[in-house]
């Protein structure tokens, strides 16, 4: 049986494995490493060793919270592939930066310009095989590409990995498990918005949805059986399955939810790498129409979308938004839907000019839906798009 890992053990292992000039990737998602059994923060140990060695670059993916104890100043360079969420505080450090990319572009970056030498991540042991647990994301591509994987095995984490075992050096065990997140109950505006969207979702469609109250409302309020082909899988899929409306096994690359979701997902072949989940060609070509339902922070008069934030305030990253919109736009019978409340905290999402760069181009948006109506942009020229969008938000 693998021994419980202590802070001293991890410190010694990292000193053996790392050298100045190396790049370390830190496993992401709800399973991002936190604390060891003796209370030592993994991020603190990694920072300590990086400071001692000097010249270490750190690559971070999508994190729901900043890694415990992580000191970004200990690294020569910290590269974030997704801002917002848990990376927001890290990016306040002078050595940290965000590289704008959709999720579908991460593989190319990590195979070349940002190729890591080491991946440090949480793993799950099943019959002595090392597997990913609550996320696969870009990690399997690193492992398959020959990057050395240093794993800390978690006895308490679920395993929803759809791929083969991971070739890894398992340093020891931890028992803190993935982070838990309870889904917020949808408010009436989200339920009305979900009902407006579901008018366009046919029986048997492949649905991509985002985390949050709208996504929860969509899965709770549908009365049609659906396939789920998405990036983040949430608790709402459990309810969909209980009602007999989930077709087949969902596809996702991250889990994000409570113990209920993790228990339901354990042992199911759900999670695949972003080379699968965000492959625009696969999503567009697979059997059945692909319906992508996403939101927006800002929409300009012709339908260009910003999902990152408002001005200097970063809320989230580009993520899979442009990937899913592009795939749905190209799917036969599919739809790229942007669903937004007509006003949030008294503010309309329609702006004359986006305050940040475009996340998703206008030509990859088919419908804009609010709780009170929709603008069908299919076949509309630029002048008509302006008219339809303006009328929707009057």
Protein Blocks (a to p, Z undefined) as FASTA:
>chain_A
ZZdddfklmmmmmmmmpcghiacdddehjklcfbdfkopafklmmmmmmmmngoiacddd
ddfbdcehiafklpfbdcdfbgghjlmmmmmpmkbccddddfklmmmmmmmmmocfbdcd
ddddeehiacdfkbgklmmmmmmnopacdddddfkbccfbfbdcdddddfbdcfkbpadd
ddddddfklmmmmmmmmmmmcghiacdddedjklmmmmmmpcbdcddddfbdcfklmmmm
mnopagcjdddfbdcddfklmmmmgopafbccfklmmmmklmmmmgcidddddddfbdcf
kopacfkbghjbcfbdnklmlmmmmmmmmpghiacdddddfbgghiafbdfbdcbdcfbd
fklcfbdcdfkbccdfehiafklmmmmmmmmmZZ
